[in-house]
Amino acid sequence: MTVQLTLSTDRRADGGVVLTAVGEIDMSNAGEFGVAVTAALDAGAEPLVVDLTAVDYIDSAGLACLFPHVERIRLVTGPMLAPVFTISGLGDLTTTR
């Protein structure tokens, strides 16, 4: 079963790029999420802000899409996902807020 995930990329007034995810990220759609992260970075968006404040759930497949890019991304998370990033160690490798 595919979990609903919506992805959008926007450019901020300062020229930075934000990839916003809404829904859940799991093995059924992590590929799509990973492609979006890589595409934004390949387009020159560094650091890429990945806004996950509207993500209700992320599993190891979703986290695996972020680890290769920790030096090039900044994460924005809400209180629901903050413990996941702490436990996984991702919060120690990139900026989260």
C-alpha positions in Angstrom: 0.0 0.0 0.0 1.4 3.4 -1.0 1.3 6.1 1.7 0.3 9.6 0.7 3.3 11.9 0.3 3.3 15.3 -1.3 6.6 17.0 -2.3 7.1 20.6 -3.4 10.2 22.7 -4.0 10.2 26.4 -3.6 12.7 29.2 -3.8 12.9 31.6 -0.8 13.4 35.3 -1.2 17.0 34.9 -0.2 17.5 32.5 -3.1 17.7 29.4 -0.9 15.7 26.3 -1.9 13.2 24.5 0.4 11.9 21.0 -0.3 8.7 20.5 1.7 7.3 17.1 2.4 3.7 16.5 3.6 2.4 13.1 4.8 4.3 10.0 5.6 7.7 8.8 4.2 8.2 5.0 4.2 9.6 2.3 2.0 6.6 2.7 -0.4 7.6 6.2 -1.3 11.1 6.8 -0.1 12.4 6.4 -3.6 10.3 9.4 -4.7 11.6 11.4 -1.7 15.2 10.5 -2.4 14.9 11.5 -6.0 13.4 14.9 -5.0 16.3 15.5 -2.5 18.9 14.5 -5.1 17.3 16.6 -7.9 17.2 19.7 -5.7 20.8 19.3 -4.8 21.9 18.5 -8.4 20.1 21.8 -9.4 22.6 23.7 -7.1 20.5 24.1 -4.0 23.1 24.1 -1.2 22.3 24.0 1.5 19.0 22.5 0.7 16.4 23.0 3.5 14.3 19.9 3.9 11.1 20.9 5.7 9.6 17.9 7.4 7.3 19.7 9.8 4.2 18.3 8.1 5.5 14.8 8.0 3.7 12.5 10.4 6.0 9.5 10.1 9.4 8.6 8.6 10.9 5.2 8.6 14.5 3.9 8.0 14.0 4.0 4.2 13.2 7.7 4.4 16.1 8.4 6.8 18.4 6.6 4.4 17.6 9.1 1.8 18.9 11.9 4.0 22.2 10.4 5.4 24.2 10.6 2.2 23.5 14.4 2.0 24.0 15.5 5.6 26.7 18.0 4.7 24.5 19.6 2.1 21.1 19.8 3.8 19.4 21.5 6.7 16.4 19.8 8.3 13.4 21.5 9.7 11.4 19.1 11.9 8.5 19.3 14.3 8.3 17.8 17.8 6.8 14.6 16.5 9.9 13.7 14.4 12.6 15.3 16.6 13.1 12.1 18.7 13.6 10.0 15.5 16.4 12.3 14.3 18.0 12.2 17.8 17.8 8.4 18.0 19.0 7.8 14.4 22.0 10.2 14.9 20.9 12.3 12.0 20.3 15.2 14.3 24.0 15.1 15.2 25.1 15.2 11.6 23.0 18.1 10.2 21.2 21.1 11.5 17.7 20.5 12.7 15.2 23.0 14.1 
